[in-house]
């Protein structure tokens, strides 16, 4: 059994792993013009899926100590998100006629849906029980709302990155925070 402190630090490392592997892996898959780069992208996206699952598993006992039903909801969203990430990663390797459109549905609709659901629960627990400084939760909520806006209204052009940047930076910051300072749980 892993200690709570080690689980929190490991989840921080997985937040960083998930973000980097998702950004780099997804970029490779979308732009690969040779098989080796495509396979590297798929492997990185699989690391992302495993990291997402690991975050949910590691943080479940921590969140359960303060709000059991929210912990179950968060774990559920993370598990489904991980499965959708895994299937989106494997789609480019399958000889599906409509693989590109199906991957776009996964990455543009399903993954954001489950990510946002889980993130809203997570940041609400963090805020309500002051497990981290509240600015991190507020920043997380703002980032999630921008991702929802991005996926509902689907703006085009270079400004799209501006909608995703707050949650990307938040998750990097959160990962480092969890590794260095952890979570404040009052027993």
N, C-alpha and C positions, 0 to 999 in steps of 0.2 A: 504494500500500500504506500503510495506516494504522499508525502506530507503536504499540507495545505500550502505552505510557503513555496515549496518546490513546484507544485501544480500551477500556482499563479505565475511564477517565473517562466515555467515551460509554456504556459498559454501565451505569455508575452512574446516568447520566441516564435511561437506558431502564428501569432498575428503578423509578425514581420515576414515569416516564411510564406504565409498565404498571400500577402500583398505583393511581394516581389515575384513569386512564382506565377501568380495570376497575371500581373502586368506583362512580365517578360514572355511567359508561355503563350498568353493570348495574342500578344504582338507577333510572336513567331508563327503561330498557326495562321493568323490572318494574312501575313505577308510572305510566308515561305514559298520559295519557287524551286526548292529542291527537297527531296525526301528526308534527308538527314536533319534539316532545320525543322521540318514538320514533326518528325519524331521527337526532337528535342523539346519543341513546344508542347507536344502531347504529354511528355514525361513531366515537364514543369507544371502543367495543368493538373496532372494526377497528384503531384506534391501539394498543390493548392487544395484539392479535394480532401486529401488526408489531413492536411493542416486544419481545415475548417471543421472536420469531424473531431479532431483532437481538441480544438478549442472548446467545443461544446461539451465533450466528455470531461475535460479537466476542470472547467468552470462549473459544471453541474453541482458537485458537492458544496462548492463555495456559495453559489447563489441559493442553493436549497436551505442553507442555514438561516437565511433571512426571509426568503419568500418561495416556498416550495412549488406552488403552481406556476409561478413565473419561471423558475428553474426548469421545470418540465417543458414548458412552452419554448423556452430558449433552446434547450437541447433538441427538441423536435424540429424546430426551424433549421438549426445547424445541420442535423442529420439529413434532412431532405435537401437542403442547399448543397451539401457535400455530394449526395447522389446525383443531383442535377449537374453539378460541376464535373463529376466523373463521366457522366454520359456525354456532356458537351465536349469533353476532352477526347473521348474515343470516337466521336462522330467523323472527324476527318480521316480516320484510318479505315472506316467502313466504306464499302463501295455502294453507298446509297445514292439514288438518282437525285434526291433533293437534299443532300447532306448539308450544303451551305445554308439553305433556308432554315433547315431544322436546327443547325447550330446557332444561327442568328436568333431564332425563337428562344432557345435555351439561354444564351448569353444576354439577350436584350429584354427578355420578359421573365422567364422562370427564375433565373439566378437572382436578379434584382428583387423579385417578389419575396423570395424566401430570405435573402440577405436582409432586406428592409424590415420584414416581420421580426426576425430574430434581433436585429440591432435595436429596434424600438423597445422591445422587452428588456434587453440588456441595459441600455442607457437609462431606462425608467428605474430599474432596480438600483443601478449605481447612484442615480440621483436621489431616489426616495430614501435609501438607507445610508447615504453619504459614504459609500465605499471608496470613492475617489473624490477629488475636488470637483465641485459641481460644474465648473467651466468645461470639464472634459465631457460630461453628459450633455450639456447644452450644445457644445460644438458637435458632438455625435448626432444629436437630434437634427441640428441644422443640416449636417451633411446628408443624413438619410432623407430629409425632406427635399433636398436638391436632387438626389438620385430619383426619388419618386417623380418630381417635376420632369427630370430628364427623360424618364421612361414613359411618362404619360403624354407629354407634348412633343417629344422627339425633335428638339431644335437641331439645326444642321450647322456645319461650319466649325471653325476653330474654337468658338466659344463653348463648345460641348465639354471640353476638358475642364473649363472653369466650374461647371456644375459637379463634376466628379472630384475635383481637387480637394475640397474641404474634407470629404470622408477619407480620401487616400491619406492626406496628412494627419487626420485624426487617428486613423488606425496605426500609422507608423508611430505617432506620439504615444498612443495607448500601449503599444507593444513595448516600447522603451520604458515607459512608466511602470508597467507591470514587472518588467525584469529588474529595474532598479529600486522601486519603492513598494511594489506590491499593492495589496488592497487592505483597507482598514476595516476589519470585522470586529464588531463589539459583541462579545459573547454574553 
